[in-house]
Amino acid sequence: MSWKITVRAPAEVVRAALVAHEDAEDWDFSIVLGGGQIDPAAPDAWQLEAWLERKPTTADKAAVTALFSGGEPHLNVEELADADWVTLSQQNVEPITEGPFHVRTPDHPPAHGQRDFIIPASQAFGTGHHETTAGCLAMLAHMKAKGIVVRNLADIGTGTGLLAFAGLHLWPRARATASDIDAVCGPVVAENAALNGMKLGDGPGKLAMVIAPGMEHPLLRAAAPYDLLIANILAGPLAELARDFAGAVAPGGSVLLAGLLTAQEATVRAAYTLAGFSLRARMQRGNWSILWLRRRTAR
């Protein structure tokens, strides 16, 4: 038997809970999390769902509750009939299209004429359906259209590996290094690479994966300088990492930042201005900002 915990809340509350889940270093990944709109006719009506293969314990319910910073939400706990609980977690996740990319779960068919990525929704953060990840896909396509050339890229806080995969699709001869603070992302990225025909390893067209916070891994430092550094994390870490990223990005190189609310944008941009970056373009998805900045060249 399987169990499900459901929390209904406004869209911005559920989005914030999903981001908090991304940042939860001690999250129990036997609890599969998802969230989205309940009814297209009511765009602000969302729900967060957590699936488990066991009856939720007090600790399980506390973990879900802790994702909501604005108060204690009402948890609806129900036992489900015998079913494939992974499929249940994916059935409300529709494919998305951003630029040349079509992102889907394995239970949906591919799209013709686009780069099709299969990202199981029950895995780490970064299925493409959150505004921050989808916005990064759109911004990457915009950067390519503007003539940006990338020979060496890094994806910090990669989650599922999707943004690194997208970068390698747009710049297929680039070297890529992905990292995440969460050890579960190592096997997740390896599995997703196999699903999507991406090559792992060191060299042009390949992706190397490491587990580390920020830039704190010898391989990340050795592979620098980068033409493109992607970081879809949170506003606080983005601001703290500005100088580290400046040291890792080549003059004239780009950073793509996401995971920050529009209300946090000024603080993040100020940190990157001080670190030597200039804004090139921005997008807004819901309450989230996606920023493309370039490191200023020395005069």
LODREN-102981 format. One record per residue: x, y, z of N, C-alpha, C, O in turn. Coordinates in steps of 0.001 Angstrom, whole numbers, padded with zeros to 6 digits, always signed. Example, Ala and Ser with C-alpha at 12.3 -4.5 7.8 and 13.67 -1.06 7.14 Angstrom:
BEGIN
+013190-005690+007800+012300-004500+007800+013200-003300+007800+014236-003319+008465;+012850-002250+007080+013670-001060+007140+012900+000030+007870+013409+001138+008039;
***
This chain:
BEGIN
+000838-001197+000000+000000+000000+000000+000877+001252+000000+002000+001241+000504;+000348+002319-000568+001047+003600-000586+000233+004642+000155-000965+004472+000381;+000899+005718+000527+000252+006805+001261+000586+008127+000586+001612+008262-000081;-000305+009098+000773-000081+010417+000200-000464+011489+001210-001489+011399+001886;+000386+012505+001295+000103+013698+002097-000155+014838+001116+000640+015062+000203;-001252+015552+001296-001602+016657+000403-001773+017937+001209-002378+017930+002281;-001238+019030+000687-001432+020360+001271-001938+021277+000163-001276+021425-000865;-003091+021887+000356-003617+022853-000605-003308+024265-000114-003523+024588+001054;-002803+025097-001017-002383+026445-000635-002282+027298-001897-002302+026764-003005;-002172+028620-001740-001963+029475-002907-000670+029113-003648+000247+028518-003081;-000624+029485-004914+000506+029115-005766+001839+029533-005170+002777+028737-005149;+001946+030777-004681+003244+031258-004181+003686+030492-002937+004885+030356-002691;+002736+029989-002150+003076+029226-000952+003632+027852-001341+004619+027389-000770;+002988+027209-002319+003463+025899-002760+004807+026028-003465+005692+025194-003272;+004967+027068-004280+006262+027286-004936+007381+027444-003906+008457+026863-004042;+007105+028236-002884+008117+028446-001843+008440+027136-001130+009595+026888-000785;+007431+026297-000908+007666+025002-000262+008520+024096-001139+009374+023371-000629;+008303+024127-002451+009110+023320-003364+010562+023778-003370+011476+022957-003445;+010774+025090-003292+012142+025605-003225+012783+025230-001887+013968+024898-001837;+012004+025283-000806+012529+024880+000497+012930+023403+000483+013912+023013+001115;+012168+022593-000237+012519+021171-000379+013862+021020-001089+014674+020170-000723;+014090+021853-002111+015363+021815-002836+016525+022107-001900+017604+021534-002050;+016312+022992-000942+017392+023432-000064+017533+022577+001190+018434+022804+001998;+016647+021592+001358+016663+020775+002573+017749+019706+002454+017559+018689+001787;+018875+019942+003098+020024+019052+002956+019773+017669+003545+020379+016696+003098;+018890+017561+004540+018652+016280+005193+017331+015652+004770+016769+014841+005505;+016825+016022+003579+015533+015493+003131+015602+013975+002938+016576+013453+002394;+014563+013278+003387+014447+011835+003208+013873+011585+001814+012690+011835+001581;+014699+011094+000884+014260+010971-000502+013369+009760-000747+013012+009483-001892;+012999+009025+000320+011925+008049+000167+010569+008753+000161+009551+008143-000166;+010556+010045+000526+009347+010871+000411+009445+011609-000917+010280+012499-001077;+008603+011244-001856+008640+011833-003199+007688+013018-003239+006501+012890-002935;+008224+014170-003617+007458+015412-003552+007109+015911-004944+007884+015755-005888;+005943+016509-005057+005520+017150-006295+004534+018250-005966+004062+018356-004834;+004227+019061-006948+003276+020143-006708+002879+020793-008002+003609+020740-008992;+001720+021405-007991+001269+022089-009190-000143+022599-009039-000758+022516-007977;-000635+023134-010148-001962+023728-010195-003025+022643-010104-002890+021579-010709;-004079+022916-009345-005162+021948-009204-006120+022025-010385-006546+021002-010921;-006454+023256-010787-007472+023477-011812-007041+024655-012681-006833+025753-012164;-006903+024446-014005-006502+025557-014875-007420+026772-014770-006997+027897-015040;-008670+026550-014380-009611+027665-014241-009351+028480-012982-009868+029588-012838;-008552+027934-012071-008208+028641-010828-006687+028654-010697-006131+027845-009954;-006003+029557-011402-004538+029517-011493-003809+029669-010168-002648+029273-010066;-004457+030232-009142-003767+030405-007864-004026+029252-006899-003512+029248-005780;-004822+028276-007329-005125+027131-006463-004139+026003-006754-004222+025351-007795;-003219+025781-005840-002188+024769-006021-002238+023760-004876-002874+023989-003847;-001553+022643-005083-001373+021706-003988-000001+021066-004062+000552+020850-005141;+000532+020768-002888+001769+020014-002756+001398+018597-002355+000546+018387-001491;+002044+017628-002987+001759+016223-002687+003059+015504-002347+004092+015720-002980;+002983+014655-001344+004126+013830-000945+003683+012373-000913+002707+012029-000248;+004410+011515-001639+004072+010098-001688+005075+009290-000889+006273+009575-000889;+004559+008268-000203+005408+007391+000596+004949+005951+000400+003783+005689+000106;+005882+005029+000569+005553+003608+000517+005203+003061+001898+005040+001853+002069;+005089+003950+002878+004782+003547+004250+003768+004524+004818+003542+005601+004265;+003167+004135+005920+002285+005063+006614+003130+006211+007163+004131+005958+007833;+002756+007466+006900+003584+008584+007353+003762+008604+008866+002800+008490+009625;+005003+008751+009279+005314+008869+010698+005176+010328+011125+004979+011218+010298;+005282+010549+012421+005279+011921+012924+006426+012722+012307+006266+013899+011984;+007581+012076+012146+008735+012749+011542+008469+013079+010073+008860+014146+009599;+007806+012169+009345+007468+012428+007943+006569+013653+007822+006807+014527+006988;+005541+013713+008655+004601+014841+008610+005286+016134+009033+004992+017202+008496;+006194+016037+009989+006926+017230+010422+007824+017748+009303+007979+018959+009144;+008418+016838+008525+009286+017243+007425+008509+018011+006364+008995+019011+005836;+007300+017545+006051+006461+018248+005073+006016+019588+005647+006055+020602+004949;+005601+019604+006894+005156+020850+007542+006264+021894+007552+006006+023082+007357;+007500+021448+007780+008628+022386+007875+008915+023114+006570+009622+024121+006575;+008384+022628+005452+008591+023301+004170+007783+024590+004063+008051+025418+003192;+006802+024766+004936+005915+025925+004894+006298+026886+006008+006025+026639+007183;+006933+027983+005619+007469+028913+006621+006414+029853+007185+006633+030467+008229;+005271+029976+006514+004278+030959+006932+003265+030452+007934+002247+031107+008159;+003509+029327+008530+002553+028770+009479+002404+027280+009252+002960+026720+008307;+001646+026647+010129+001480+025196+010055+000316+024862+009135-000825+025203+009447;+000580+024190+007986-000494+023904+007035-001339+022715+007470-000933+021919+008317;-002504+022614+006881-003341+021433+007112-002860+020302+006215-002790+020461+004996;-002530+019166+006811-002071+018000+006063-003218+017014+005908-003806+016572+006895;-003527+016678+004684-004501+015622+004424-003724+014338+004131-003009+014252+003133;-003869+013350+005001-003129+012095+004876-004096+010995+004458-005121+010786+005108;-003775+010293+003376-004674+009235+002896-003886+008015+002459-002766+008111+001957;-004505+006874+002666-003940+005616+002199-004467+005351+000801-005658+005516+000537;-003578+004938-000096-003947+004699-001484-004073+003209-001749-003427+002389-001096;-004900+002877-002698-005025+001473-003110-003725+001034-003766-002890+001860-004135;-003564-000287-003907-002366-000802-004547-002174-000144-005903-003061-000193-006755;-001022+000466-006099-000739+001163-007347+000744+001449-007424+001470+001313-006439;+001180+001842-008590+002566+002257-008787+002676+003693-008287+002223+004621-008958;+003280+003881-007103+003277+005206-006486+004148+006195-007245+003912+007401-007168;+005161+005709-007986+005957+006620-008803+005105+007176-009944+005163+008368-010247;+004312+006301-010576+003418+006762-011636+002415+007761-011098+002112+008757-011756;+001895+007504-009901+000961+008447-009297+001609+009811-009118+000961+010840-009306;+002869+009819-008760+003552+011097-008527+003790+011859-009825+004046+013063-009805;+003706+011155-010956+004014+011787-012231+002786+012116-013060+002891+012850-014043;+001614+011589-012685+000498+011666-013601-000004+013085-013834-000663+013333-014844;+000282+014022-012938-000144+015403-013135+000962+016293-013704+000786+017505-013824;+002095+015691-014051+003213+016458-014570+003183+016400-016092+003586+015404-016693;+002707+017465-016701+002606+017520-018157+003941+017952-018769+004714+018658-018122;+004218+017540-019997+005442+017987-020667+005462+019508-020814+004413+020150-020871;+006651+020069-020873+006798+021502-021124+007674+021710-022348+008495+020859-022690;+007493+022842-022999+008311+023233-024135+008902+024596-023857+008175+025546-023566;+010224+024698-023945+010939+025960-023779+011983+026044-024870+012930+025257-024888;+011820+027004-025795+012771+027121-026889+012845+025811-027655+011815+025284-028074;+014061+025270-027846+014195+024018-028592+013961+022772-027747+014095+021656-028249;+013610+022945-026465+013571+021822-025529+012147+021352-025244+011231+022157-025078;+011985+020048-025192+010737+019416-024753+011110+018518-023585+011892+017582-023748;+010560+018794-022410+010912+018067-021196+009693+017290-020731+008609+017852-020576;+009874+016001-020510+008731+015145-020162+009158+014061-019185+010343+013766-019029;+008172+013483-018540+008397+012289-017731+008297+011071-018644+007793+011188-019761;+008767+009900-018195+008813+008737-019090+007448+008267-019600+007380+007555-020602;+006363+008653-018928+005045+008172-019337+004411+009020-020432+003277+008754-020829;+005124+010045-020936+004624+010866-022035+005431+010593-023295+006611+010251-023208;+004810+010739-024480+005530+010491-025738+006478+011638-026069+006301+012752-025576;+007481+011372-026901+008412+012439-027311+007742+013417-028261+006689+013133-028833;+008376+014579-028418+007912+015583-029381+008873+015590-030560+010085+015466-030381;+008339+015734-031745+009177+015739-032943+009686+017149-033218+008971+018132-033022;+010926+017232-033674+011487+018509-034054+012077+019299-032917+012486+020443-033113;+012134+018719-031718+012723+019404-030562+013657+018450-029840+013573+017233-030009;+014553+019017-029029+015422+018167-028216+014598+017662-027042+014193+018426-026166;+014364+016368-027048+013493+015728-026074+014319+015264-024879+015266+014495-025040;+013964+015729-023680+014621+015284-022459+013622+014532-021589+012522+015020-021325;+014013+013345-021147+013194+012550-020231+013753+012758-018826+014889+012379-018541;+012952+013361-017955+013381+013614-016576+012291+013085-015641+011256+013735-015490;+012492+011929-015012+011479+011414-014091+011165+012410-012990+012069+012958-012359;+009877+012642-012762+009458+013684-011826+009700+013313-010388+009638+014175-009511;+009975+012050-010119+010130+011624-008729+011550+011787-008226+011873+011315-007136;+012402+012442-008992+013798+012528-008610+014138+013891-008028+013265+014585-007506;+015397+014272-008118+015862+015511-007502+015240+016725-008180+014590+016620-009221;+015460+017889-007552+014895+019130-008090+015455+019409-009482+016636+019190-009750;+014581+019898-010361+015036+020271-011691+014389+019485-012806+015057+019139-013781;+013083+019189-012687+012385+018470-013748+012026+019387-014901+011579+018914-015945;+012213+020702-014734+011880+021655-015779+010544+022323-015581+010218+023274-016291;+009763+021849-014631+008407+022357-014469+008334+023539-013509+007368+024301-013548;+009322+023703-012660+009350+024884-011814+009751+026081-012666+010552+025948-013591;+009193+027257-012355+009464+028454-013162+010955+028753-013285+011407+029242-014321;+011725+028461-012231+013150+028783-012279+013876+027918-013302+014687+028424-014077;+013593+026617-013311+014257+025725-014263+013791+025998-015682+014601+026069-016606;+012476+026153-015857+011949+026458-017186+012503+027787-017691+012834+027914-018870;+012604+028775-016806+013160+030062-017196+014615+029952-017618+015047+030635-018546;+015376+029095-016942+016776+028896-017334+016874+028274-018725+017741+028655-019512;+015999+027325-019034+015994+026733-020370+015740+027809-021424+016407+027854-022459;+014763+028676-021142+014457+029753-022086+015631+030719-022223+015936+031166-023329;+016293+031046-021109+017405+031982-021168+018603+031366-021891+019300+032066-022625;+018853+030084-021699+019932+029425-022422+019709+029520-023932+020637+029803-024690;+018468+029281-024355+018156+029390-025780+018363+030824-026277+018836+031039-027393;+018004+031801-025440+018201+033211-025792+019689+033534-025923+020089+034244-026845;+020497+033026-025020+021934+033264-025074+022540+032694-026355+023375+033330-026997;+022110+031498-026714+022589+030879-027952+022202+031738-029150+023015+031964-030047;+020956+032217-029162+020485+033046-030274+021260+034351-030372+021386+034914-031459;+021780+034836-029251+022554+036073-029237+024025+035852-029612+024818+036794-029601;+024380+034630-029938+025722+034360-030422+026745+033986-029370+027941+033954-029660;+026301+033701-028150+027242+033304-027100+027886+031970-027472+027204+031020-027859;+029199+031919-027350+029963+030704-027626+030445+030137-026296+031030+030859-025488;+030204+028864-026068+030586+028219-024808+031452+027000-025114+031046+026093-025840;+032639+027003-024548+033541+025861-024685+033693+025104-023365+034153+023963-023338;+033297+025760-022275+033487+025174-020950+032386+025701-020049+032293+026909-019833;+031551+024818-019521+030436+025274-018697+030369+024501-017392+030857+023376-017284;+029746+025143-016393+029510+024515-015102+028055+024732-014715+027477+025780-015006;+027464+023738-014059+026093+023823-013560+026141+023533-012067+026272+022383-011646;+026034+024592-011277+026158+024477-009819+024765+024286-009218+023868+025091-009467;+024581+023224-008429+023259+022884-007910+022427+022226-008991+021271+022590-009208;+023019+021251-009670+022428+020701-010898+021141+019930-010689+020309+019885-011596;+020942+019314-009515+019720+018529-009294+019665+017323-010204+020415+016367-010009;+018793+017351-011194+018627+016236-012126+019629+016239-013268+019723+015260-014009;+020377+017322-013421+021304+017443-014540+020714+018115-015763+021419+018310-016753;+019425+018478-015720+018734+018975-016907+019408+020192-017535+019590+020233-018752;+019782+021184-016727+020348+022403-017306+021727+022150-017911+022080+022756-018923;+022495+021274-017308+023783+020896-017909+023548+020182-019232+024264+020432-020203;+022554+019296-019286+022226+018608-020537+021830+019620-021608+022259+019522-022757;+021002+020598-021216+020554+021610-022177+021738+022411-022707+021807+022708-023899;+022680+022763-021811+023863+023490-022247+024679+022691-023247+025176+023242-024229;+024822+021386-023000+025583+020550-023928+024862+020361-025255+025504+020172-026289;+023543+020410-025235+022820+020347-026504+023082+021602-027341+023307+021514-028548;+023053+022764-026693+023253+024012-027418+024701+024206-027863+024961+024775-028923;+025644+023726-027039+027073+023858-027349+027688+022454-027241+028341+022139-026246;+027483+021623-028251+027801+020192-028133+029280+019863-027997+029613+018741-027614;+030179+020792-028295+031606+020515-028139+032163+021050-026821+033365+020966-026570;+031298+021593-025992+031750+022139-024711+032115+021026-023733+031606+019908-023820;+032995+021352-022816+033215+020512-021629+032228+020982-020571+031962+022180-020466;+031684+020065-019792+030700+020444-018780+031026+019776-017449+031415+018610-017391;+030855+020547-016391+031013+020037-015029+029766+020404-014250+029374+021571-014220;+029137+019423-013620+027942+019660-012815+028236+019302-011376+029026+018401-011092;+027586+020025-010463+027786+019732-009044+026481+019905-008292+025568+020597-008742;+026413+019265-007144+025291+019469-006236+025759+019139-004828+026660+018324-004629;+025135+019782-003869+025481+019536-002469+024903+018217-001966+025377+017661-000976;+023868+017717-002658+023128+016526-002235+023681+015285-002930+023671+015203-004158;+024159+014327-002151+024785+013126-002711+023836+012313-003580+024292+011603-004477;+022524+012396-003341+021576+011619-004146+021632+012039-005610+021256+011261-006487;+022095+013257-005888+022102+013762-007266+023133+013066-008137+023002+013074-009361;+024153+012465-007543+025144+011748-008348+024518+010636-009171+024604+010664-010399;+023886+009650-008524+023244+008590-009310+022073+009084-010143+021810+008541-011216;+021360+010113-009666+020248+010657-010449+020751+011207-011780+020173+010926-012830;+021830+011993-011733+022386+012558-012967+022899+011445-013881+022719+011515-015096;+023528+010433-013317+024028+009317-014129+022881+008595-014828+022979+008266-016010;+021790+008350-014094+020629+007678-014691+019997+008535-015775+019622+008032-016834;+019880+009835-015507+019266+010715-016491+020148+010895-017723+019646+011039-018838;+021460+010886-017516+022368+010959-018656+022165+009753-019573+022128+009898-020795;+022035+008570-018985+021809+007365-019784+020464+007433-020507+020362+007035-021668;+019433+007937-019824+018106+008054-020440+018107+008982-021641+017346+008788-022588;+018971+009999-021596+018929+011061-022600+020113+011064-023558+020308+012023-024304;+020899+009997-023539+022000+009891-024484+023113+010885-024256+023812+011260-025198;+023293+011322-023008+024365+012255-022678+025591+011463-022216+025458+010453-021525;+026778+011925-022598+028008+011228-022251+028598+011776-020962+028718+012988-020790;+028964+010876-020059+029628+011269-018828+031137+011140-018996+031617+010293-019749;+031869+011977-018296+033321+011909-018357+033939+013278-018552+033261+014297-018422;+035208+013301-018860+035949+014548-019033+036342+014690-020492+037002+013814-021052;+035941+015780-021102+036303+016019-022490+035181+016716-023230+034085+016863-022688;+035426+017147-024449+034405+017844-025226+033135+017001-025381+033192+015819-025719;+032004+017634-025128+030728+016947-025260+030378+016026-024113+029397+015287-024188;+031170+016060-023046+030934+015159-021911+030666+015950-020634+031033+017119-020512;+030017+015276-019690+029657+015893-018417+030320+015155-017266+030184+013938-017143;+031038+015891-016423+031615+015346-015193+030743+015794-014022+030344+016956-013956;+030452+014895-013114+029563+015183-011983+030325+015059-010676+031031+014075-010455;+030183+016072-009792+030820+016030-008482+029794+016429-007416+028798+017089-007711;+030051+016023-006199+029216+016397-005056+030015+017353-004188+031070+017000-003661;+029497+018579-004045+030217+019592-003271+029325+020804-003086+028469+021075-003928;+029512+021544-001988+028818+022833-001851+029556+023911-002639+030786+023949-002645;+028811+024775-003295+029421+025898-004006+030502+025447-004968+030299+024530-005763;+031654+026101-004890+032795+025771-005751+033817+024905-005021+034962+024800-005462;+033423+024285-003914+034373+023597-003042+034655+022165-003488+034395+021211-002756;+035186+022034-004691+035651+020723-005161+036857+020953-006061+036833+021858-006894;+037904+020161-005914+039106+020372-006723+038833+020334-008228+039445+021084-008987;+037914+019460-008664+037622+019363-010093+036952+020631-010607+037256+021094-011707;+036037+021198-009811+035390+022450-010217+036414+023565-010383+036349+024342-011336;+037353+023639-009459+038365+024698-009521+039353+024442-010655+039784+025375-011331;+039712+023167-010861+040691+022846-011901+040132+023071-013300+040875+023414-014219;+038812+022878-013467+038193+023019-014788+037981+024472-015186+037734+024760-016357;+038071+025398-014225+037899+026828-014523+039078+027325-015380+040133+026691-015384;+038921+028447-016106+037756+029338-016090+036649+028862-017033+036902+028181-018026;+035419+029241-016692+034243+028836-017454+033746+029976-018336+033795+031146-017955;+033267+029609-019522+032583+030574-020378+031156+030806-019902+030581+031873-020117;+030590+029784-019248+029215+029860-018756+029113+029105-017450+029513+027944-017358;+028579+029766-016443+028312+029129-015157+026834+029301-014857+026334+030425-014810;+026134+028197-014655+024704+028187-014358+024525+027887-012874+025162+026975-012346;+023676+028635-012205+023396+028376-010799+021923+028665-010524+021524+029821-010382;+021129+027618-010451+019716+027722-010095+019589+027196-008675+019262+026032-008447;+019856+028088-007724+019839+027662-006315+018898+028584-005532+017696+028579-005795;+019393+029356-004602+018570+030279-003827+019293+031622-003709+020507+031705-003899;+018531+032672-003393+019086+034020-003397+020263+034173-002433+021283+034757-002798;+020137+033662-001218+021203+033803-000231+022518+033202-000709+023532+033899-000744;+022524+031908-001082+023760+031319-001601+024269+032004-002869+025480+032128-003057;+023362+032450-003742+023809+033154-004945+024612+034399-004584+025682+034635-005146;+024099+035193-003649+024815+036401-003246+026153+036052-002591+027161+036708-002850;+026162+035032-001751+027391+034646-001064+028454+034133-002025+029649+034281-001770;+028022+033528-003132+028952+032907-004070+029422+033857-005171+030189+033449-006043;+028981+035108-005150+029298+036025-006246+030804+036123-006503+031237+036032-007652;+031597+036305-005465+033049+036457-005653+033692+035136-006089+034620+035130-006898;+033196+034022-005552+033714+032721-005986+033426+032497-007468+034281+032014-008210;+032214+032853-007890+031864+032690-009299+032699+033622-010177+033105+033249-011278;+032953+034838-009683+033777+035773-010457+035174+035203-010681+035770+035391-011741;+035682+034509-009678+036998+033908-009816+037023+032700-010726+038088+032281-011179;+035845+032130-011000+035770+030915-011813+035333+031178-013248+035442+030291-014095;+034835+032389-013540+034320+032719-014868+035347+033565-015616+035921+034497-015053;+035571+033240-016869+036532+033972-017681+036044+035391-017937+034834+035609-017985;+036936+036368-018102+036514+037718-018500+035659+037647-019772+036044+037014-020755;+034515+038293-019737+033582+038207-020848+032642+037020-020763+031695+036913-021542;+032905+036119-019808+032062+034943-019633+030744+035285-018962+030554+036396-018468;+029841+034324-018950+028476+034548-018493+028148+033725-017255+028671+032629-017054;+027256+034292-016423+026597+033515-015376+025098+033594-015621+024569+034640-015996;+024427+032477-015404+022976+032392-015487+022469+032055-014098+022735+030971-013578;+021739+032985-013498+021312+032847-012101+019801+032698-012017+019059+033389-012716;+019349+031792-011155+017915+031615-010902+017746+031030-009510+018708+030622-008859;+016482+031002-009071+016178+030561-007718+015918+031727-006793+015725+031545-005591;+015913+032947-007359+015682+034139-006550+014313+034734-006882+013919+034800-008047;+013611+035155-005868+012362+035863-006055+012638+037266-006587+013712+037821-006354;+011674+037836-007297+011881+039192-007825+012171+040180-006705+012899+041153-006903;+011599+039930-005524+011856+040818-004391+013300+040722-003907+013778+041612-003203;+013992+039653-004275+015385+039458-003859+016378+039860-004946+017590+039827-004732;+015862+040236-006106+016737+040480-007260+017739+041596-007014+018908+041454-007371;+017318+042696-006416+018217+043831-006216+019425+043441-005367+020548+043854-005653;+019193+042651-004332+020300+042225-003465+021290+041359-004230+022503+041541-004117;+020768+040414-005008+021648+039525-005775+022410+040303-006837+023614+040106-007002;+021726+041182-007558+022392+041952-008598+023478+042856-008015+024526+043039-008635;+023238+043419-006835+024250+044270-006197+025512+043473-005893+026625+043961-006090;+025332+042227-005404+026491+041393-005094+027300+041100-006352+028530+041077-006307;+026621+040877-007472+027335+040544-008707+027932+041786-009378+028952+041687-010060;+027318+042931-009194+027920+044168-009682+029244+044414-008973+030237+044755-009616;+029267+044246-007663+030499+044417-006894+031558+043393-007293+032757+043661-007216;+031096+042210-007721+032038+041151-008108+032512+041293-009554+033323+040492-010020;+032009+042314-010270+032518+042568-011610+031641+042092-012748+032130+041893-013860;+030350+041904-012492+029435+041453-013535+028476+042576-013933+028174+043464-013135;+028008+042521-015172+027006+043455-015671+025805+042672-016188+025959+041604-016782;+024616+043206-015960+023407+042535-016418+023316+042596-017935+023480+043657-018536;+023057+041458-018539+022869+041384-019996+021380+041210-020337+020890+041821-021286;+020667+040385-019574+019239+040173-019840+018585+039581-018596+019244+038944-017775;+017285+039801-018474+016523+039204-017374+015187+038740-017897+014649+039298-018853;+014660+037718-017265+013310+037237-017515+012604+037109-016183+013249+036975-015143;+011294+037150-016207+010517+036917-014993+009507+035828-015272+008772+035882-016258;+009474+034847-014402+008506+033762-014471+007761+033713-013140+008323+033316-012119;+006499+034117-013159+005770+034195-011904+006448+035195-010986+006664+036347-011364;+006782+034757-009784+007465+035624-008814+008985+035480-008862+009682+035976-007977;+009502+034804-009891+010920+034456-009933+011644+035218-011029+011094+035439-012108;+012883+035619-010749+013734+036298-011732+014789+035339-012248+015332+034528-011497;+015073+035441-013535+016147+034689-014174+017086+035713-014783+016662+036534-015597;+018348+035679-014404+019300+036721-014769+020467+036167-015577+021051+035142-015226;+020795+036854-016655+022020+036584-017418+022940+037779-017217+022595+038907-017569;+024121+037520-016645+025116+038551-016429+026428+038120-017078+026707+036931-017229;+027231+039126-017461+028539+038835-018038+029622+039497-017196+029458+040611-016699;+030727+038782-017049+031837+039326-016293+032538+040397-017136+032879+040160-018295;+032745+041558-016550+033360+042649-017269+034828+042312-017575+035519+041692-016767;+035269+042723-018724+036664+042520-019099+037516+043656-018563+037047+044785-018416;+038767+043348-018273+039675+044382-017746+039966+045408-018828+040134+045057-019996;+040025+046674-018438+040337+047742-019386+041824+047933-019551+042255+048796-020316;
***
